Structure formats: structure tokens, C-alpha cells
Amino acid sequence: VQLVESGGGLVQPGGSLRLSCAASGFTFSTYVMSWYRQAPGKERELVATIGSASGIENYADSVKGRFTISRDNAKNTMYLQMNSLKAEDTAVYYCYCNTRNYWGQGTQVTVSS
């Protein structure tokens, strides 16, 4: 089982990034998936969740209206489109398979001028 995140990096405030999570080794399309993040010195927090067949999405209040979670089950990939980024979005972002408790290794997002 593997969850591999990519797409992180350094971006200026107000900018955008698109994270990807490539899944393998399990039936990706049947599971609810989530993005979490962990900033330095803080607990890991839930950012967004998407149902197995899309159509059902939930977001943390802090990212509503700025972030969009999506998935392509044909490609076994989940995405997080992040717009209007703020310094407080700086964190390591992880993808997570809820039912199976699988975690990716994380990708660093840094928002700074």
C-alpha cells in the first residue's frame, strides 16, 4: 500500500498550489479519502474529506471557499487545489485513507513572501 503526495513547494501569499496523492496497493475508488496538515508545533488537523465516488466533500472552516478536494478514481489519484494561500496554510500536507488508516509521507507547503 502506498500513498504518495506531490505538488508542494514555496508560494507567495495569495498564490495557488495543487497537491496530488497517488494511491496504489488497494481499491482506491471504494474508500473515503482526506487531506490533513500539520504545522510546526501544532497537532495534525483535518483539511478536507471526499466521498468514495466524489459528490460529497467536507472542509475545515479555515479553508472553505479557498481549497477544493477532488479525485479521479480512474487514475487512483486525489487532489487538493489550494487558492488564495495564506501564511497560516504553511504545513506538511498528508493524504489519508480513512477506513484503512493509511497515511502518505507528506509534502511541504510553505506560504511566504
N, C-alpha and C positions, 0 to 999 in steps of 0.2 A: 504494500500500500504506500502510495506517495501522493503528497500534496506539495506542489512546487509553486511558490509565489514569484512573480516578477513584475517589473514596471515601476518600482520605487526609485527615488532619487531626490535631488535637491531642486526645489522650485521656489519662486518668489511668491510672496503673499498675493492672493488674487489669481494665481495661476491654476493650472489643471494637471492632473495625472490620471492615468488609467492603469489600475493594477489587474493582473491576471493570476488565476490559480489553476494550474493544470493538474488534473487528478488521474490516477492510474491505480490499478490493482483492486478496484471494487466497482460496483454498479452505481456509478456517479448519479445517473439520472433518477434513481429512486430515493435519494436522500435529500433532506433539508440541509442547506449549507449556510454558513455565516462568515462574516468578516469580523475580526476582533482587532484591537490595537492596544499597545502598551507603551506609555510614555515613561521616560526615566523617572524612577522614584514613585511611580504610580501603579495601581493594580491594573491588570488587563481588563478591558471593557468591551462590551458588545457594540459593534458599529451598525451592522445590518444583517438581516436574515432573509433568505429567499426559499420559497417552497420548491418541492422537487420538480414541478412542471412549470415553474415561473408563475406569474399571476398573483402571487401572494408575497408581499415584501413588507418588512418592518425595519424602522430606522431608529437609532438613538436621536433624542431631541436635538442634540448638538450638531447633527449632520443633516437633518431633514431639510429638503429643498436645495441642498448642495451636492450630496452624494447620491449615486444611483447604483444599485446592485442589479446584476443580471447574470444569466447563464446561457450557455449553448451546450445542450446535452449531447448533440451530435459530435461535438469536439471535446467533451468531458472537461469543460473549462467554465470557470466562474469569473466574473469581472466586478470591479468596483471603479466606477467613473467618479472622480473627485474634482469638483469645480469650486471656484471661489475659496481656495485654500487659505487657511489662517495659520499663524504660528502655533496655535494650540492644537493643530492637527498633527504636529510633529510626533512621530511614534514609530514603532515597529508594527507593521500590519501583518496579521496572520489569517489564513483561511482555516476553516474548521468544519469537519463533518459532524453534525450534531449527534446523530444516533450512535455512530461508531466511535465517537471520541477520538477522531484523527485530527492532528494538527500539522500544519506546514511549518517550515523553518523560519518564516517571516521575511519581510522585505522592509527596508528602512525608508521612511518618508520624512524629509526634512523641509520645512517651510521657513525660509529665511531670506532676508534681503542682503 
